[in-house]
Amino acid sequence: AIVGDALRRIGGQDVADPEIVPSSLGWRYRTKITLTARGSAVGLHPYDRPDAVFDLVECPITRDPIMALWTQVKRHRALLPSPLDAVVLREDRDGGLHVVASGSGSARPWDAAPLLMAVGDPRICYWWAPERGAARVVAGPAPAVPAQAFEQVNPELAARIRAEAVRALGEVTGRVVWDLYGGVGDTGGLVAREGAQAWSVDVDRSAVAWGQRRWEAGARAGVPGSLRFVLGRVEESLRRLPEPDAIVVNPPRTGLAPRVTAKIEQWARRRTGGRVAYISCDPATLARDLARMPALALSGVVAYDLFPQTAHVEALAVLEAR
C-alpha cells in the first residue's frame, strides 16, 4: 500500500498496489547495525524520542553473530575511542565480522588492540573512522571485503531483486548496459555474465576498487563477460559512458539526481522500447523520479519485504521507453 499510494499520489501513475515478495527470514536477517553513542549510552533511539539514546541489549532483527559480538564489545565500553559518535557492527558476505568506531574532535587514531585482546577473537576486524578522513583498519586481520562499502542488510532477498532486475531488461547479449549506483558491481556482474557490455558507476572508492579486483580475479579464472568500473558521482560520470541499450539504477534513498533523470529522459525519447530497471528503497523518491521521466512508461512494479518488522520497503519498477 505504501508503494502503490506513492506511485499514484506523487508519481501520477495509474497502478494498483503491487505484488509483495516476502523475506524468507522475518527475524535475525540484518547483517549490519549502527549504534549511536550519547554520553555513557551506546545503542538506538526510542521511536518517540529521536534525541535520546538507550543502551542496546538485544535487537531481534539483527543476526546472532553480530549480537554476540555486541555483547562482548559492550562489556568493554571503556576500550572504545573517546569521544565516540557511533559504532557500526557488520557481518560481511564472507562471514567476517567488523567493528567500525567513529568519533570527532580527536586527532589521534583509535588504538583498538586492547579491545581485540579483551574480546578474545583475533578474526574480528576493527576500524577507526575519523571525522575527516577514510576509515582504516586499526586491529585484527586485513579484511577481504571493505566494511564501509554499501550492501543490503538482507543479502538473500537483495540477490533475488538484482536477478529479477536483470531479467526485466530482456535480451542483453552484445548490448551496452549501464549499472548506475552499482556499488561493488554485483548487478553489473550479472549483466556482464549474460553477455552484455556492462558499465558500473559508483562514488564509493573502496567499493569500486574491491569490485574491480574481484572481477579481474574472476576473469583470470575464466569467468566470461565484459564489466568496466567507473569511479565518480553518477551525475558527473554519464558523459564518460557509451550510449546504453538498457539501464539499471539502484540509488540511495534520496533517489536519482536531477541530472540523471534528465539524461535518462533524453535517452528514452530516442530509444523506443529501451528498458530501465529501477531498484528503489524509498517509494516517494521512486514516484518523484518517474514523474520526471514521462518518456518512460511503467510496465510493472513489485514490492519486496526486504526489511521485515519495519515500515521500509524495497521496490523494483520496470520502465519502457514509449
C-alpha positions, 0 to 999 in steps of 0.5 A: 500500500505504501508503494502503490499510494506513492506511485499514484499520489506523487508519481501520477501513475495509474497502478494498483498496489503491487505484488509483495515478495516476502523475506524468507527470514522475518527475524535475525536477517540484518547483517549490519547495525549502527549504534549511536553513542550519547554520553555513557549510552551506546545503542538506538533511539526510542521511536518517540524520542529521536534525541535520546539514546538507550543502551542496546541489549538485544535487537531481534532483527539483527543476526546472532553473530553480530549480537554476540559480538555486541555483547562482548564489545559492550562489556568493554565500553571503556576500550572504545575511542573517546569521544565516540559518535557511533559504532557500526557492527557488520557481518560481511558476505564472507562471514567476517565480522567488523567493528567500525568506531567513529568519533570527532574532535580527536586527532589521534587514531583509535588504538583498538588492540586492547579491545581485540585482546579483551574480546578474545577473537583475533578474526574480528576486524576493527576500524577507526573512522575519523571525522575527516578522513577514510576509515582504516583498519586499526586491529585484527586481520586485513579484511577481504571485503571493505566494511564501509562499502554499501550492501543490503542488510538482507543479502538473500532477498537483495540477490533475488531483486538484482536477478529479477532486475536483470531479467526485466531488461530482456535480451542483453547479449552484445548490448551496452548496459549501464549499472548506475549506483552499482556499488561493488558491481554485483548487478553489473556482474550479472549483466556482464555474465549474460553477455552484455557490455556492462558499465558500473558507476559508483562514488564509493572508492573502496567499493569500486576498487574491491569490485574491480579486483574481484572481477579481474580475479574472476576473469583470470579464472575464466569467468566470461563477460565484459564489466568496466568500473567507473569511479565518480558521482553518477551525475558527473560520470554519464558523459564518460559512458557509451550510449546504453541499450538498457539501464539499471539504477539502484540509488540511495534513498534520496533517489536519482539526481536531477541530472540523471533523470534528465539524461535518462529522459533524453535517452528514452525519447530516442530509444523506443522500447529501451528498458530501465530497471529501477531498484528503489528503497524509498517509494516517494523518491521512486514516484518523484523520479518517474514523474520526471521521466514521462518518456518512460512508461511503467510496465510493472512494479513489485514490492519486496519485504526486504526489511521485515518488522519495519515500515521500509520497503524495497521496490523494483519498477520496470520502465519502457521507453514509449 
